[in-house]
Each structure stands twice: as C-alpha cells, then as structure tokens.
Amino acid sequence: MRNIVGMQAAQRDSIDLITRQKERLRAQLNRGCRALDFYAGFYMKDNKDGRLCEDRDEIHARTGAKCEVDKFRLMVAVPRDDD
C-alpha cells in the first residue's frame, strides 16, 4: 500500500494505481462501483500485512463511496511498430 503514489480513472469500473516504481496496476472494482466516484482521490485503511489485496480489501473514495477490489492487472506498455 505504501508504494501507491497516484491513481487515474481508467474505465467505468476500474482505476489505475501508479506505484513509486512507475508501474501501473489496474484495479477492477466490484459490481456497482464507479471509477468516477474516486476522481477526487481515495484512501485505504491499514491492515496487518500492509498490502492491498483483491477480494479482501476496500478502497474508500473521498466522496464517501467504498469498493472492494475484484481483480488487479499489471499494465505493460506495448511498443508501437512505426512502419
């Protein structure tokens, strides 16, 4: 959790988390959650292991919404073929 330095709404039901290592993790939110609810930022409650895990932890929007993360995906840039 301490490696997350930013976020961006990616799709209707997912947000991208940016880490200190400049990695981008796409967090798919559980059903009924909207990425736009997190536009003003979010926070996470500390847990014993210090991790943010799918199907376990919730992220809390500054607007009051809270959502569990269903799935994470590591986003990797694909080199473009500039023919």
Secondary structure, DSSP 8 states (H G I E B T S, - for coil): -TTEEEEEEEETTEEEEEETTS-EEEEEE-TT--GGGGTT-EEE---TT----TTT-EEEETTS-EEEEEEEEEE--------
